Amino acid sequence: MQPARVSHVADPRRTDERTSACAIGKGALAGGAFGPIGTVVGALGGAAVGAYGQRAAASTSSGPSGDRGAALGQVSNALDAAAQQSDADALSVVMDCSDGTTKPCCPPPSSLPTFEQGLGKYSASELNEATLTVFGEMSPTIGDDSKSEADAIVSTIVNRKKQIDTARSAYDAAYDAAHDKVQLQALTEAEARFKALAEESKTWSPAQKKVRLPVYQDARKQFNNLTAAQAAASAAEIAARSGEGGLNVAEDWVNPSVRGKDARTKKWKEVSLVDVVSKTRDGKAQYVGLAKGRKDYALYPKPTSESQRNCERWQIARKAVADAAVKGPTNKFIENRSNERGTRVRKPGEVRIRGNDFSADHM
C-alpha cells in the first residue's frame, strides 16, 4: 500500500492561512491508508485531527463502514484528551515513512509549518517569531536533549517578558505608595503641628511645660514616624525603578520605542515577544539566532542534504514554544550564551545544555 504524503505550507509572517493538521487525516483517507494511520494518529495526533475524525465517524457510523467509523470515533476521543493536555500536540506534523513507521518530517515537507492562531495569551505572530529565534539559537545537530535545549531557550524569551510585566506592576505599586495623597497630607499636617508646638514651647512657663510637653512629644513622634514612612516609600520607588531587577533593568530587554508609558493614555506601552526577541543593544541583536532562524527558514528545504534535520529542529522548536505558551516556561532562565564548542568557562549557577549555557541571572 502506498503511504500517504502530506505537507503543511505556511508563512510565519501570515496568520490567515487555515491549512492545519487535519489535512493529515484527509490525506490518509484519500490515499486509502486509514487503517495504519488511525493507529499512529491515536498515539501522536492532535486536536485538529481529532475533530476531523469525529466528523468522519458521524458520517460513516450508519453505513457499511460503521465499524470503521466507530473505531475512528474512539481515536478521536483519545485525541481530544491529548489536545486538552497541550494545544501544541495539534500542531504536530505526522507522516507515513516508507519503512512503515510514522514520525515527523518523513519525508521533509516542502515548507515548514507555522502557528496560524495564538496560544494562551500570545498571538500567532509572537509565537512564530519566538519559534524562528529558538530555531536559530538551537544547536545544529539533534540529540536526546534537543527538546530540553529548545525549552530552555524559549524560557529565556518568555521570562524576559514576564520580568517586564512584573517590574512594571511593582513600580506602579511603589509609585502609588510614595505619592499617596492621604499619606502626604497627613505628613504635611503632622509637620505643621510639630513645628507650631516647637515654636510655642519657647515661651512656656514651667507650669505650661508640664502640661504641654506630652502633647509636644506626641506630635514629634507622629511627625518622625510619618517622615520615616515616606522616606521608606520613596526609597522603595527608587529601587523599583533603578534597583537590581527593577523597571529600568527589565525594560532593557526591549527596544526604547516600547519602554515606559504612553504620553497620551498614561498606560504602559504594549510589549510582545516580538519586541523581546528583536531587541538590539549597541547595534547588536540580543538573540543572534533570530537572524539565523529567519535565514534558515527562508532557504528551506535547501540545502536538501539538511532538510530532514532542519525540519526536525523546526518541529522541536515549535513544540517548545507551544508548550511554553500553554503551560508556561520550564525554568527560570533569562539569558543564554553559546558555550563556544565547550570552551566557555561557566559561572556558578549556569547550566549547559548542548551548545548553549543558561542562567537565571544576567550573564
Buried (B, 14 or more C-beta within 10 A) or exposed (E): EEBBBBBBEBEBEEBEBEEBBBBBBBBBBEBEBBEBBBEBBBEBBBBBBBBBBBBBBEEBBEEEBEEBBEBBBBBBBBBBEBBEEBBBBBBBBBBBEEEEEBBBBBBBBEBBBBBBEBBBEBBBBBBBBBBBBBBBBBBEEBEEEBBBBBBBBBBBBBBBBBBBEBBBEBBBEBBEBBEBEEBBEBBEEBBEBBEEBEEEBEEBEEEEEEEBEEEBEEBBEBBEEBBEBBEEBBEBBEBBBEBEBBBEBBBBBBBEEBBEEEEEEEEBBEBBBBBBBBBEEEEEBBBEBBBBBBEBBEEBBEEEEBBBBBBBBBBBBBBBBBBBBBEEBBBEBBBBBBBEEEEBEBEEEBBEBBBBBBBBBEB
